[in-house]
């Protein structure tokens, strides 16, 4: 089976379903780990540019084993929650030449109710997640 051609969602579905085949599960987990970016490119400014400037919802996949993965699961669909100071800082960083890129905590509002508890939704909005925990980010 060629795992490299599968989406992250498909890989997760296969990983969940192949409990009777530890060899395949191990290969799937290795493929998931191979997709973790070597360079942490998913900065606060990147998320800002997609979500706030581009007006796209963020689909964020977390690296297995990270704090964010443990808190929220493998995937969340969110919009960023920014106070005035954060919005001003990210706007300034985004517009500077060259763009300033920072990692750190991002608060967000979950756009999908299924698969996330009310407690997780509150935690996401008040505490957030760390950008270094992001494996992959898509938008819609």
C-alpha positions as CSV (number, residue, x, y, z in Angstrom):
1,X,0.0,0.0,0.0
2,X,1.4,3.4,-1.0
3,X,0.8,5.5,2.1
4,X,2.5,8.6,0.8
5,X,-0.4,9.4,-1.6
6,X,-3.0,9.4,1.2
7,X,-4.4,12.5,2.9
8,X,-3.9,13.0,6.7
9,X,-7.6,12.2,7.3
10,X,-7.3,9.0,5.4
11,X,-4.1,8.0,7.3
12,X,-5.8,8.7,10.6
13,X,-8.8,6.7,9.6
14,X,-6.6,3.7,8.6
15,X,-4.6,4.1,11.8
16,X,-7.8,3.9,13.9
17,X,-9.1,0.9,11.9
18,X,-6.1,-1.3,11.7
19,X,-5.8,-2.4,15.4
20,X,-5.5,-6.1,14.3
21,X,-2.5,-5.3,12.0
22,X,0.3,-3.9,14.1
23,X,2.7,-3.9,11.2
24,X,0.5,-1.7,9.1
25,X,-0.4,0.5,12.0
26,X,3.4,1.0,12.6
27,X,3.9,1.9,8.9
28,X,1.0,4.4,9.1
29,X,2.4,6.0,12.2
30,X,5.8,6.3,10.5
31,X,4.1,8.0,7.5
32,X,2.3,10.4,9.9
33,X,5.6,11.3,11.6
34,X,7.4,11.8,8.3
35,X,4.9,14.6,7.5
36,X,5.8,16.6,10.5
37,X,7.5,19.7,9.1
38,X,11.2,19.9,9.8
39,X,10.9,23.7,9.9
40,X,8.1,25.1,12.0
41,X,6.5,27.1,9.2
42,X,3.1,27.5,10.8
43,X,3.7,30.7,12.6
44,X,1.2,33.0,14.3
45,X,1.6,35.4,11.3
46,X,0.9,32.6,8.8
47,X,-2.3,31.7,10.6
48,X,-3.2,35.4,10.8
49,X,-2.6,35.8,7.0
50,X,-4.9,32.9,6.1
51,X,-7.6,33.4,8.8
52,X,-7.9,37.1,9.3
53,X,-6.5,38.6,6.1
54,X,-7.7,35.8,3.7
55,X,-10.9,35.2,5.7
56,X,-10.5,31.4,5.6
57,X,-11.3,28.9,8.3
58,X,-8.2,27.1,9.6
59,X,-8.1,23.3,9.6
60,X,-5.3,22.4,12.0
61,X,-3.7,19.0,12.4
62,X,-1.6,18.5,15.5
63,X,1.6,16.4,15.9
64,X,0.8,13.2,17.8
65,X,2.0,13.4,21.4
66,X,2.1,17.1,21.7
67,X,0.3,19.1,24.4
68,X,-2.2,20.4,21.8
69,X,-2.9,16.9,20.4
70,X,-3.6,15.6,23.9
71,X,-5.9,18.6,24.7
72,X,-7.9,18.9,21.5
73,X,-7.3,15.7,19.4
74,X,-5.8,15.3,16.0
75,X,-7.7,18.0,14.1
76,X,-9.6,21.2,14.8
77,X,-11.4,23.6,12.6
78,X,-11.2,27.1,14.0
79,X,-11.1,30.9,13.6
80,X,-8.5,32.8,15.6
81,X,-9.7,34.8,18.6
82,X,-7.6,38.0,18.9
83,X,-7.8,40.9,21.4
84,X,-6.9,44.3,20.1
85,X,-3.2,44.1,21.2
86,X,-2.7,40.7,19.5
87,X,-4.4,41.9,16.3
88,X,-2.2,45.0,16.2
89,X,1.0,43.0,16.8
90,X,0.2,40.4,14.2
91,X,-0.9,43.0,11.6
92,X,2.4,44.9,12.2
93,X,4.5,41.7,11.9
94,X,2.6,40.5,8.8
95,X,3.1,43.9,7.0
96,X,6.7,44.4,7.9
97,X,9.4,43.7,5.3
98,X,10.6,41.1,5.7
99,X,7.7,39.6,7.6
100,X,8.3,38.9,11.2
101,X,7.5,35.3,12.1
102,X,6.7,34.3,15.6
103,X,5.6,31.1,17.3
104,X,3.5,30.8,20.4
105,X,0.1,30.5,21.7
106,X,-3.0,31.1,19.6
107,X,-6.5,31.3,21.0
108,X,-9.3,30.1,18.7
109,X,-13.0,29.4,18.4
110,X,-14.0,26.0,17.2
111,X,-16.2,26.0,14.1
112,X,-17.2,22.3,14.3
113,X,-19.1,21.0,17.3
114,X,-18.7,17.3,16.6
115,X,-15.6,15.6,18.1
116,X,-14.9,18.4,20.6
117,X,-16.4,18.8,24.1
118,X,-17.7,22.0,25.6
119,X,-14.8,21.9,28.0
120,X,-12.3,21.7,25.1
121,X,-14.1,24.5,23.3
122,X,-13.7,26.8,26.3
123,X,-10.1,25.8,26.8
124,X,-9.4,26.5,23.1
125,X,-10.9,30.0,23.5
126,X,-9.2,30.9,26.8
127,X,-5.8,29.0,26.6
128,X,-5.4,28.1,23.0
129,X,-2.7,26.0,21.3
130,X,1.0,26.4,20.5
131,X,1.9,26.9,16.9
132,X,4.9,24.5,17.3
133,X,2.4,21.7,17.9
134,X,1.0,22.1,14.3
135,X,1.7,19.2,11.9
136,X,-0.2,20.6,9.0
137,X,-2.6,23.4,8.3
138,X,-5.3,23.7,5.6
139,X,-8.0,26.2,5.0
140,X,-11.4,26.5,3.5
